Amino acid sequence: MAIAAMLFWMCTAAVGAYLLMSRVRPADVGAEPEQQPEPVAAQAAPGAAGATQPAPAAAPKPRRAKDRFDPPSLARAKAEPIPGLRALAEFAHPALAVIGLAFWILYVLSRDRVFAAIGLGIVLGAICAGLSWFTANRRAVAAGRRDALSLSPRLLMLHGAGATLTLLFAALIVARA
């Protein structure tokens, strides 16, 4: 059963690696959002007959004087609820998964229960980091951020199912041991 958990873990890692390599990130990550063109009625000459006066456009939020020279990456970071959460989770999720897999392989080779318990703890941390990464990315998509990742829903579901089976097998093994 420990080998089955390791195989589920490796398959989940393979799907996760494929997700990381095939994700779609816009080429203009650092670019500011494009300005929308004015409506045609607003471009009409002021003296033209039948020209309607455009409604006053909502003024952009004024920037503080000290924020005026911020680069786009810093402006984005200041706009996030928890700055750097997505970047931290994007690093921590795969890193924890690989470290946990290494401990699980040590358990399979040595049958020492300590390695199994450590591997289970690390996989729980990896799952928490993955869920926070997913949540932060969904919020970025909902907010219309241009640097949000576009991932295949089917592959995400496959990755989540593999993680669930891995967690189930690992928890059963640690509880039995």
GUZA-282485 format. One line per field, with one value per residue (C-alpha): x, y, z negated; residue number from 1; residue in three letters. Coordinates in steps of 0.25 Angstrom, whole numbers, plus 2048, in hexadecimal, padded with zeros to 3 digits. Example, Ala and Ser with C-alpha at 12.3 -4.5 7.8 and 13.67 -1.06 7.14 Angstrom:
2
x = (831; 837)
y = (7EE; 7FC)
z = (7E1; 7E3)
rotor = (1; 2)
ronu = (ala; ser)
END
This chain:
177
x = (800; 80C; 810; 802; 803; 810; 80B; 7FF; 808; 811; 806; 800; 80E; 80E; 801; 805; 812; 80A; 801; 80D; 813; 807; 800; 7FD; 803; 801; 80D; 80A; 80A; 810; 808; 7FD; 7EF; 7EC; 7E4; 7D6; 7D3; 7C8; 7BA; 7B7; 7AD; 7B8; 7C1; 7B7; 7BA; 7B4; 7AD; 7A7; 798; 792; 79F; 79D; 7A5; 7AD; 7AA; 7B6; 7BF; 7C2; 7CF; 7DB; 7DE; 7E9; 7F6; 7FE; 80A; 813; 80D; 80E; 81B; 818; 81B; 80F; 814; 814; 806; 801; 807; 801; 7F3; 7F3; 7EC; 7F9; 804; 80D; 803; 802; 811; 814; 809; 80E; 81C; 818; 80D; 817; 823; 81B; 815; 823; 829; 81D; 81F; 82E; 82A; 81F; 82A; 833; 827; 825; 834; 836; 828; 82B; 81E; 824; 826; 818; 813; 81C; 818; 809; 80B; 812; 808; 7FD; 806; 807; 7F8; 7F5; 7FF; 7F9; 7EB; 7EF; 7F6; 7E9; 7E1; 7EA; 7EB; 7DB; 7DA; 7E4; 7DC; 7CF; 7D6; 7DA; 7E9; 7F1; 7FB; 7F2; 7F5; 7EC; 7EC; 7E4; 7D8; 7D9; 7E8; 7E5; 7DA; 7E4; 7EF; 7E5; 7E0; 7EE; 7F1; 7E5; 7E8; 7F7; 7F2; 7E8; 7F2; 7FD; 7F4; 7EF; 7FD; 802; 7F5; 7F8; 806)
y = (800; 809; 807; 80A; 817; 81B; 818; 821; 82B; 82A; 82B; 837; 83D; 83A; 841; 84D; 84E; 84D; 858; 861; 85F; 861; 86D; 879; 886; 893; 898; 8A6; 8A3; 8B0; 8B8; 8C1; 8BF; 8C5; 8D2; 8D0; 8D9; 8E4; 8E1; 8E7; 8F1; 8F7; 8F9; 901; 910; 919; 922; 917; 916; 90B; 908; 903; 907; 8FB; 8F7; 8FA; 8EE; 8E9; 8EF; 8E5; 8E4; 8EF; 8E9; 8EF; 8F7; 8ED; 8E1; 8E9; 8E3; 8D4; 8CA; 8C1; 8B5; 8BD; 8C3; 8B5; 8B1; 8BC; 8B9; 8AA; 8A7; 8A0; 8A4; 898; 88D; 888; 888; 881; 877; 875; 871; 86A; 860; 859; 85A; 854; 849; 845; 845; 83D; 833; 832; 82E; 824; 81D; 81C; 816; 80C; 808; 808; 805; 80F; 815; 822; 825; 821; 82B; 836; 833; 834; 841; 847; 843; 84A; 856; 855; 853; 860; 867; 862; 866; 874; 875; 871; 87B; 886; 883; 883; 890; 896; 891; 896; 8A4; 8A4; 8A4; 8A2; 899; 88E; 880; 879; 86A; 85F; 85B; 84C; 84C; 853; 849; 83D; 844; 846; 838; 832; 83B; 836; 827; 829; 830; 825; 81A; 821; 824; 815; 810; 81A; 816; 807; 808)
z = (800; 7FE; 80C; 811; 809; 80F; 81D; 81B; 816; 822; 82C; 824; 825; 834; 837; 82E; 836; 843; 83E; 83A; 848; 850; 848; 850; 84B; 854; 85A; 855; 846; 842; 84C; 847; 84B; 858; 859; 85F; 86B; 869; 86E; 87C; 876; 86D; 879; 881; 883; 878; 882; 88A; 88B; 883; 87C; 86E; 862; 85D; 84F; 846; 845; 837; 833; 830; 822; 81F; 81B; 80F; 813; 80D; 815; 822; 826; 822; 82D; 831; 829; 81C; 820; 822; 815; 80D; 813; 80E; 801; 7FC; 805; 80A; 806; 814; 816; 809; 80B; 81A; 814; 807; 80D; 817; 80D; 801; 80B; 80F; 801; 7FC; 807; 804; 7F5; 7FA; 803; 7F7; 7EF; 7FB; 7FB; 7EC; 7E6; 7DB; 7D6; 7D3; 7E2; 7E5; 7DA; 7DF; 7ED; 7E9; 7E2; 7EE; 7F8; 7EF; 7F0; 7FF; 800; 7F8; 801; 80D; 809; 805; 812; 819; 811; 813; 822; 823; 81C; 826; 831; 82B; 829; 838; 835; 842; 83B; 836; 83B; 844; 841; 847; 83D; 841; 83D; 831; 82D; 830; 828; 81C; 81D; 81D; 811; 80A; 80C; 808; 7FB; 7F9; 7FB; 7F3; 7E7; 7E7; 7E7; 7DC; 7D3; 7D5; 7D2)
rotor = (1; 2; 3; 4; 5; 6; 7; 8; 9; 10; 11; 12; 13; 14; 15; 16; 17; 18; 19; 20; 21; 22; 23; 24; 25; 26; 27; 28; 29; 30; 31; 32; 33; 34; 35; 36; 37; 38; 39; 40; 41; 42; 43; 44; 45; 46; 47; 48; 49; 50; 51; 52; 53; 54; 55; 56; 57; 58; 59; 60; 61; 62; 63; 64; 65; 66; 67; 68; 69; 70; 71; 72; 73; 74; 75; 76; 77; 78; 79; 80; 81; 82; 83; 84; 85; 86; 87; 88; 89; 90; 91; 92; 93; 94; 95; 96; 97; 98; 99; 100; 101; 102; 103; 104; 105; 106; 107; 108; 109; 110; 111; 112; 113; 114; 115; 116; 117; 118; 119; 120; 121; 122; 123; 124; 125; 126; 127; 128; 129; 130; 131; 132; 133; 134; 135; 136; 137; 138; 139; 140; 141; 142; 143; 144; 145; 146; 147; 148; 149; 150; 151; 152; 153; 154; 155; 156; 157; 158; 159; 160; 161; 162; 163; 164; 165; 166; 167; 168; 169; 170; 171; 172; 173; 174; 175; 176; 177)
ronu = (met; ala; ile; ala; ala; met; leu; phe; trp; met; cys; thr; ala; ala; val; gly; ala; tyr; leu; leu; met; ser; arg; val; arg; pro; ala; asp; val; gly; ala; glu; pro; glu; gln; gln; pro; glu; pro; val; ala; ala; gln; ala; ala; pro; gly; ala; ala; gly; ala; thr; gln; pro; ala; pro; ala; ala; ala; pro; lys; pro; arg; arg; ala; lys; asp; arg; phe; asp; pro; pro; ser; leu; ala; arg; ala; lys; ala; glu; pro; ile; pro; gly; leu; arg; ala; leu; ala; glu; phe; ala; his; pro; ala; leu; ala; val; ile; gly; leu; ala; phe; trp; ile; leu; tyr; val; leu; ser; arg; asp; arg; val; phe; ala; ala; ile; gly; leu; gly; ile; val; leu; gly; ala; ile; cys; ala; gly; leu; ser; trp; phe; thr; ala; asn; arg; arg; ala; val; ala; ala; gly; arg; arg; asp; ala; leu; ser; leu; ser; pro; arg; leu; leu; met; leu; his; gly; ala; gly; ala; thr; leu; thr; leu; leu; phe; ala; ala; leu; ile; val; ala; arg; ala)
END
